[in-house]
Amino acid sequence: MIAPLLKKIHGSAEHAGRVPPPAPVVPEKSGADPKPDVPKLKEQLKTAIETELFEEAAKLRDKIRTLEGKKRKS
């Protein structure tokens, strides 16, 4: 029912647009969460920036800074 209308308006009833990029893997939160390692967090940060998830990227950046600060104090 919709296909003929789409074909009339757009010239085709098939999608020809872009596909969104895959979402970055975000670790699940739990009470006994082991300390994430910094290189893994940096990779997640890079992915978040590439996919334009800037709020998630800011959280990851802050987490990396916190962990690196703790390493320097130890």
C-alpha positions as CSV (number, residue, x, y, z in Angstrom):
1,M,0.0,0.0,0.0
2,I,2.9,2.4,0.8
3,A,5.3,1.1,-1.8
4,P,3.5,2.6,-4.8
5,L,3.2,6.0,-3.0
6,L,6.9,5.9,-2.2
7,K,7.7,5.0,-5.8
8,K,5.6,7.9,-7.1
9,I,7.2,10.4,-4.7
10,H,10.8,9.3,-4.5
11,G,11.1,7.2,-7.7
12,S,11.9,4.1,-5.7
13,A,10.5,2.1,-2.8
14,E,14.0,1.0,-1.6
15,H,16.2,2.8,1.0
16,A,19.3,4.2,-0.5
17,G,20.6,6.3,2.4
18,R,23.4,5.9,4.9
19,V,23.6,3.3,7.6
20,P,24.5,4.5,11.1
21,P,27.9,3.3,12.5
22,P,27.9,0.6,15.1
23,A,27.6,1.7,18.7
24,P,30.7,1.5,20.8
25,V,30.9,-1.3,23.4
26,V,30.2,0.1,26.8
27,P,31.1,-2.1,29.8
28,E,28.2,-3.0,32.0
29,K,28.2,-1.6,35.5
30,S,28.3,-4.0,38.4
31,G,29.2,-3.9,42.1
32,A,32.4,-5.9,41.7
33,D,33.7,-4.1,38.6
34,P,37.4,-4.9,38.1
35,K,39.6,-1.9,37.3
36,P,39.6,-1.3,33.6
37,D,43.0,-0.9,32.0
38,V,43.9,2.5,30.5
39,P,44.8,1.3,26.9
40,K,41.3,-0.4,26.6
41,L,39.6,2.8,27.8
42,K,41.7,4.9,25.3
43,E,40.4,2.6,22.5
44,Q,36.8,3.0,23.7
45,L,37.4,6.8,23.8
46,K,38.7,6.8,20.2
47,T,35.6,4.9,19.1
48,A,33.3,7.2,21.0
49,I,34.9,10.2,19.3
50,E,34.7,8.7,15.9
51,T,31.0,7.9,16.3
52,E,30.4,11.4,17.7
53,L,29.2,10.2,21.2
54,F,30.9,13.1,22.9
55,E,29.2,12.8,26.3
56,E,30.4,9.2,26.5
57,A,33.8,10.3,25.3
58,A,34.0,12.9,28.1
59,K,33.1,10.3,30.7
60,L,35.8,8.0,29.4
61,R,38.4,10.8,29.3
62,D,37.7,11.6,32.9
63,K,37.9,8.0,33.9
64,I,41.3,7.7,32.1
65,R,42.6,10.8,33.9
66,T,41.5,9.5,37.2
67,L,43.2,6.1,36.7
68,E,46.4,7.7,35.4
69,G,46.5,10.1,38.4
70,K,46.2,7.1,40.7
71,K,49.0,5.3,38.9
72,R,51.3,8.3,39.3
73,K,50.6,8.6,43.0
74,S,51.3,4.9,43.6
